[in-house]
Amino acid sequence: MSATEFATLDLFCELAAIPSPSGRERAVADRVLEMLRGLGLEPDEDDAGPRIGSEIGNIYCHVPPSEGASGAPIFFNAHLDTVPPTAAVDPVVADGIVTNANDTILGADNKAAVASMLIAVRDLVNSGAAHSGVELVITPMEEVGLLGAKAFDASRLRARFGYCYDHAAPIGNIVVVAPSQQTFKLEFRGRPAHSGIAPEDGRSAILAASRAIAAMPLGRIDEQTTANVGIIEGGVARNIVPPNCTAWAEARSRDEASLTRLSQQIVDVSTAAAQETGCEVEIGISGEYRGYRHSPRSAPVVLAREALEKAGFEVVLMESGGGADAHVFNAAGVPCVNLCNGMAEIHTADEWISVADLEAMTTVTRHLIDLAHMAE
């Protein structure tokens, strides 16, 4: 089958079968670069890799606008990395659904988006259709903190706005509001002692951390806000009062005031728990990404609505609790809208996507390119 004939399904299955956990995206990146170069395009890879701990940098490719074109140049963004697979990825299709034959992830997050975008760009180049300019930004290390996008120089973009396909929900859903996220590293320090001979001489860091976690507001705090403690580790041996314990937590909210209050609560209960147990705590806080809000009347949302409706989908404007590369581009001043692309049960062994949705998002991408060319 020639490069001009294979469908989105074929490319997706090929890409999904190439392992690419965060930091080890070289093989799948080489396949993407090969395809783009085969179209006569000139993709480049920036120097982000060594800075973010990946084998690759960000892949950037510009499809120059047609001569005399007006309209709006746009960009498309997806990421190549996946959460770590625990077995080989062997995509199989049954009853119109793509799953993994083995008991691990499929990688639809986010290779389904990569495949749809690449096929749409291939068809644009091969057809010679008029357009206003298209750019691709394909990133590594998204799953571990949007690191590729954060390292990308957004000033390179000629686009007026762009689209990311990275939310697990039915096609037709447009993310117009997304949260800010804070992460916390809580390092509790106590004093070791033999737990059977002189426990009173010790100060348990695990006890301090446990009390702090028990006092934290966790789960869904309100409609806008969530919090979670995802990792806790510490101790030396079963018979030693633990002198250290570290917990990693996060808080997210689409309301900045709520996020500020929740973050302060996490700090306050951690400090109090350390004091009550005779321990110390060092608290590191970092802002992972800043939330955004798109007006339903903004140009990228209006264009997305038109493209989705033209493809036969009912449009729903939604608020998300997740993070994506779109956060980074919006923070850099380049509007980026996250479109849901039908992937389901992501990050699990039950992950799947339908063949119809793979092809539909390719159609939506084509419509976005065409409609952008006609935009004022």
C-alpha positions as CSV (number, residue, x, y, z in Angstrom):
1,M,0.0,0.0,0.0
2,S,1.5,3.4,-1.0
3,A,1.8,6.3,1.3
4,T,-1.0,8.1,-0.6
5,E,-3.4,5.2,-0.1
6,F,-3.3,4.0,3.5
7,A,-6.1,5.2,5.8
8,T,-6.0,6.7,9.3
9,L,-6.6,3.3,10.8
10,D,-3.5,1.8,9.1
11,L,-1.3,4.6,10.3
12,F,-2.7,4.6,13.8
13,C,-2.1,0.9,14.2
14,E,1.4,1.2,12.9
15,L,2.2,4.1,15.3
16,A,0.5,2.4,18.3
17,A,2.6,-0.7,17.8
18,I,5.8,1.3,18.3
19,P,6.5,1.6,22.1
20,S,7.0,5.2,23.1
21,P,6.7,5.7,26.9
22,S,7.7,9.2,28.0
23,G,11.3,9.8,27.3
24,R,11.7,6.9,24.8
25,E,9.9,8.3,21.8
26,R,12.7,8.0,19.2
27,A,11.4,5.1,17.1
28,V,7.9,6.6,16.7
29,A,9.3,10.0,16.1
30,D,11.5,8.7,13.3
31,R,8.4,7.2,11.6
32,V,6.6,10.5,11.8
33,L,9.6,12.4,10.4
34,E,9.9,9.9,7.6
35,M,6.3,10.4,6.6
36,L,6.5,14.1,6.6
37,R,9.8,14.2,4.6
38,G,8.2,11.7,2.2
39,L,5.6,14.4,1.5
40,G,8.3,16.8,0.5
41,L,7.9,18.8,3.7
42,E,10.8,19.9,5.9
43,P,10.1,19.0,9.5
44,D,12.7,19.8,12.2
45,E,13.3,18.6,15.7
46,D,14.3,21.1,18.3
47,D,16.8,20.7,21.1
48,A,14.3,20.1,23.9
49,G,15.2,16.4,24.3
50,P,18.3,16.7,26.6
51,R,16.7,19.4,28.6
52,I,13.6,17.4,29.4
53,G,15.0,13.9,29.6
54,S,13.7,12.6,26.3
55,E,15.3,10.9,23.3
56,I,13.7,13.4,21.1
57,G,12.8,17.1,20.8
58,N,9.6,18.6,19.6
59,I,8.8,18.0,16.0
60,Y,7.7,21.1,14.1
61,C,6.5,21.2,10.5
62,H,5.2,24.1,8.5
63,V,3.1,23.6,5.4
64,P,3.4,27.0,3.7
65,P,0.2,28.7,2.7
66,S,-1.0,28.8,-0.9
67,E,0.2,31.8,-3.0
68,G,-2.0,34.8,-2.3
69,A,-4.0,33.0,0.5
70,S,-5.8,35.0,3.1
71,G,-7.7,33.5,5.9
72,A,-6.3,32.2,9.2
73,P,-3.1,30.1,9.5
74,I,-3.7,27.3,12.1
75,F,-1.7,24.7,13.9
76,F,-2.3,21.2,15.2
77,N,-0.8,19.7,18.3
78,A,-0.5,16.1,19.6
79,H,2.0,14.2,21.7
80,L,3.9,11.0,20.9
81,D,4.6,9.6,24.4
82,T,2.3,7.3,26.3
83,V,2.1,6.1,29.8
84,P,4.4,3.1,30.3
85,P,3.0,-0.1,28.6
86,T,3.4,-3.3,30.6
87,A,3.3,-5.5,27.5
88,A,3.6,-5.2,23.7
89,V,1.0,-3.2,21.9
90,D,-0.6,-5.3,19.2
91,P,-3.6,-3.4,17.8
92,V,-6.5,-5.5,16.7
93,V,-9.8,-4.5,15.1
94,A,-13.1,-6.2,15.8
95,D,-16.6,-4.9,15.1
96,G,-15.2,-1.5,14.2
97,I,-13.3,-1.1,17.5
98,V,-9.5,-1.0,17.9
99,T,-8.1,-2.5,21.1
100,N,-4.8,-4.1,22.2
101,A,-4.6,-7.9,21.9
102,N,-2.4,-7.8,25.0
103,D,-3.2,-6.7,28.6
104,T,-1.9,-3.1,28.5
105,I,-2.6,0.3,27.0
106,L,-3.4,0.8,23.3
107,G,-1.9,4.3,23.0
108,A,-4.8,6.0,21.4
109,D,-3.8,8.7,23.8
110,N,-2.4,10.4,21.8
111,K,-1.4,8.5,18.7
112,A,-5.0,8.6,17.4
113,A,-4.6,12.4,17.2
114,V,-1.2,12.1,15.5
115,A,-2.6,9.7,12.9
116,S,-5.6,11.9,12.1
117,M,-3.5,15.0,11.8
118,L,-0.8,13.4,9.6
119,I,-3.3,11.8,7.2
120,A,-5.2,15.2,6.8
121,V,-1.9,16.9,6.1
122,R,-0.9,14.2,3.7
123,D,-4.1,14.7,1.8
124,L,-3.8,18.5,1.8
125,V,-0.3,18.3,0.3
126,N,-1.2,15.6,-2.3
127,S,-4.3,17.5,-3.4
128,G,-2.7,20.9,-3.8
129,A,-5.8,22.5,-2.3
130,A,-5.6,26.1,-1.4
131,H,-5.1,26.8,2.3
132,S,-3.9,29.5,4.6
133,G,-1.0,27.7,6.2
134,V,-0.8,24.7,8.5
135,E,1.7,23.9,11.2
136,L,2.2,20.7,13.2
137,V,3.7,20.6,16.7
138,I,4.2,17.0,17.9
139,T,5.6,16.8,21.4
140,P,7.4,14.3,23.7
141,M,7.0,14.0,27.5
142,E,3.4,15.2,27.7
143,E,2.3,12.5,30.1
144,V,4.9,13.5,32.7
145,G,4.1,17.2,33.0
146,L,3.6,18.7,29.4
147,L,7.4,19.0,29.3
148,G,7.8,18.9,25.5
149,A,5.3,21.7,25.0
150,K,6.8,23.7,27.8
151,A,10.2,23.5,26.1
152,F,8.8,24.5,22.7
153,D,9.5,28.0,21.4
154,A,5.9,29.1,20.7
155,S,7.2,32.3,18.9
156,R,8.0,30.1,15.9
157,L,4.3,29.7,15.2
158,R,2.8,31.7,12.4
159,A,-0.7,30.4,13.3
160,R,-3.4,32.6,14.6
161,F,-4.7,29.7,16.7
162,G,-4.6,26.0,16.9
163,Y,-6.1,22.7,18.0
164,C,-5.1,19.8,20.3
165,Y,-7.0,16.5,20.3
166,D,-6.3,15.2,23.8
167,H,-9.4,14.6,25.8
168,A,-11.1,11.2,26.3
169,A,-14.8,12.0,25.4
170,P,-17.0,11.6,22.4
171,I,-16.3,13.7,19.2
172,G,-18.3,16.9,19.3
173,N,-17.2,17.9,22.7
174,I,-15.0,21.1,22.8
175,V,-13.1,21.9,25.9
176,V,-13.6,25.6,26.6
177,V,-12.6,25.7,30.2
178,A,-9.7,23.8,31.8
179,P,-8.2,24.0,35.3
180,S,-5.0,25.2,36.9
181,Q,-2.9,22.6,38.7
182,Q,-0.5,22.9,41.7
183,T,1.7,20.0,42.7
184,F,3.1,19.5,46.2
185,K,6.1,17.5,47.5
186,L,5.8,17.1,51.2
187,E,9.0,15.9,52.9
188,F,8.4,14.9,56.5
189,R,11.5,14.4,58.7
190,G,11.5,12.7,62.1
191,R,14.0,10.8,64.2
192,P,14.9,7.1,64.0
193,A,14.7,4.8,67.0
194,H,14.3,1.1,67.6
195,S,10.5,0.5,67.6
196,G,10.6,-2.3,70.1
197,I,13.2,-1.0,72.6
198,A,12.9,2.8,72.6
199,P,10.0,3.9,70.4
200,E,9.5,7.0,72.6
201,D,12.9,8.3,71.5
202,G,11.7,8.3,67.9
203,R,9.7,10.7,65.9
204,S,7.6,9.0,63.2
205,A,7.6,10.8,59.8
206,I,5.1,8.4,58.5
207,L,2.8,9.3,61.4
208,A,3.2,12.9,60.6
209,A,2.4,12.4,56.9
210,S,-0.6,10.2,57.8
211,R,-2.1,12.8,60.0
212,A,-1.5,15.4,57.3
213,I,-3.2,13.4,54.6
214,A,-6.1,12.5,56.9
215,A,-6.7,16.2,57.5
216,M,-6.5,17.2,53.8
217,P,-9.6,17.8,51.8
218,L,-9.3,15.2,49.0
219,G,-11.3,14.0,46.1
220,R,-13.9,16.3,44.5
221,I,-14.0,19.4,46.7
222,D,-16.6,21.2,44.6
223,E,-17.7,21.4,41.0
224,Q,-14.6,23.2,40.1
225,T,-12.0,21.7,42.3
226,T,-10.2,18.4,43.1
227,A,-7.3,17.2,45.1
228,N,-5.4,14.0,45.4
229,V,-2.4,12.4,47.2
230,G,-1.0,10.0,44.6
231,I,2.3,8.7,46.1
232,I,3.6,8.2,49.6
233,E,6.9,6.5,50.5
234,G,9.2,6.4,53.5
235,G,10.7,4.4,56.3
236,V,13.8,2.3,56.7
237,A,12.8,-1.0,58.2
238,R,9.8,-2.5,60.0
239,N,11.5,-2.2,63.4
240,I,12.7,1.3,63.0
241,V,10.6,4.4,63.8
242,P,10.6,6.0,60.3
243,P,12.8,9.2,60.1
244,N,11.5,10.2,56.7
245,C,8.4,10.1,54.6
246,T,7.5,11.9,51.4
247,A,4.1,12.4,49.9
248,W,3.2,13.8,46.5
249,A,-0.1,15.6,46.1
250,E,-1.9,17.7,43.6
251,A,-4.8,20.2,43.5
252,R,-6.7,21.4,40.5
253,S,-9.4,24.0,40.0
254,R,-11.1,26.0,37.3
255,D,-11.5,28.7,40.0
256,E,-8.2,30.4,41.0
257,A,-9.5,31.5,44.3
258,S,-10.6,28.0,45.2
259,L,-7.2,26.6,44.2
260,T,-5.5,29.2,46.3
261,R,-7.6,28.3,49.4
262,L,-7.1,24.6,48.9
263,S,-3.3,24.9,48.4
264,Q,-3.1,26.9,51.7
265,Q,-5.1,24.2,53.4
266,I,-2.7,21.5,52.3
267,V,0.2,23.6,53.6
268,D,-1.5,24.3,56.9
269,V,-2.5,20.7,57.8
270,S,1.0,19.5,56.8
271,T,2.7,22.0,59.0
272,A,0.3,21.3,61.9
273,A,0.8,17.5,61.6
274,A,4.6,17.9,61.6
275,Q,4.4,20.1,64.8
276,E,2.0,17.7,66.6
277,T,4.4,14.7,66.0
278,G,7.6,16.5,66.8
279,C,8.7,16.3,63.1
280,E,9.7,18.8,60.5
281,V,8.2,19.2,57.0
282,E,9.7,20.8,53.9
283,I,7.0,21.8,51.4
284,G,7.7,22.2,47.7
285,I,5.0,23.7,45.5
286,S,5.0,24.1,41.8
287,G,2.5,25.3,39.3
288,E,2.1,22.6,36.6
289,Y,0.0,24.7,34.3
290,R,-2.4,27.7,34.3
291,G,-6.1,27.3,33.5
292,Y,-7.8,28.9,30.5
293,R,-11.2,29.9,29.4
294,H,-12.3,30.3,25.8
295,S,-15.3,32.3,24.8
296,P,-17.9,30.4,22.8
297,R,-17.7,33.3,20.3
298,S,-13.9,33.2,20.0
299,A,-12.6,32.5,16.5
300,P,-11.1,29.0,17.2
301,V,-14.2,27.8,19.0
302,V,-16.5,29.1,16.3
303,L,-14.4,27.4,13.6
304,A,-14.3,24.1,15.6
305,R,-18.1,24.2,15.9
306,E,-18.5,24.7,12.2
307,A,-16.0,21.9,11.4
308,L,-17.7,19.4,13.8
309,E,-21.2,20.2,12.6
310,K,-20.1,19.9,9.0
311,A,-18.8,16.4,9.8
312,G,-22.2,15.6,11.3
313,F,-21.5,15.9,15.0
314,E,-23.6,17.7,17.7
315,V,-21.4,20.2,19.5
316,V,-21.1,20.4,23.3
317,L,-19.1,23.0,25.0
318,M,-17.5,21.4,28.1
319,E,-15.4,22.1,31.1
320,S,-12.5,19.8,31.8
321,G,-10.6,18.6,34.8
322,G,-7.5,17.5,32.9
323,G,-4.3,18.9,31.6
324,A,-3.0,18.9,28.0
325,D,-0.5,20.7,25.8
326,A,-3.2,23.2,25.0
327,H,-2.6,24.7,28.5
328,V,0.9,25.6,27.5
329,F,0.0,27.2,24.2
330,N,-2.7,29.2,25.7
331,A,-0.4,30.4,28.4
332,A,2.1,31.5,25.7
333,G,-0.6,33.6,24.1
334,V,-1.4,31.4,21.2
335,P,-5.1,30.2,21.6
336,C,-5.4,26.5,21.4
337,V,-8.7,24.5,21.7
338,N,-8.8,20.9,22.9
339,L,-11.2,18.8,20.8
340,C,-12.3,15.4,22.1
341,N,-11.5,12.7,19.7
342,G,-13.4,9.6,20.9
343,M,-10.6,7.7,22.7
344,A,-11.8,5.8,25.7
345,E,-10.6,4.1,28.9
346,I,-7.2,5.7,28.4
347,H,-4.2,4.8,30.6
348,T,-5.8,1.3,31.1
349,A,-5.6,-2.1,29.5
350,D,-9.2,-1.5,28.4
351,E,-8.3,1.5,26.2
352,W,-10.0,1.6,22.8
353,I,-11.1,3.8,19.9
354,S,-13.4,3.2,17.1
355,V,-12.4,3.1,13.4
356,A,-15.2,5.5,12.7
357,D,-13.8,8.0,15.2
358,L,-10.3,7.8,13.8
359,E,-11.6,8.6,10.3
360,A,-14.0,11.2,11.6
361,M,-11.3,13.2,13.3
362,T,-9.4,13.1,10.0
363,T,-12.4,14.6,8.3
364,V,-12.8,17.2,11.1
365,T,-9.1,18.2,10.6
366,R,-9.7,18.6,6.8
367,H,-12.7,20.8,7.6
368,L,-10.7,22.9,10.0
369,I,-8.1,23.5,7.3
370,D,-10.7,24.4,4.7
371,L,-12.7,26.7,7.0
372,A,-9.6,28.5,8.2
373,H,-8.8,29.3,4.6
374,M,-12.2,31.0,4.3
375,A,-12.0,32.8,7.7
376,E,-11.7,36.6,7.8
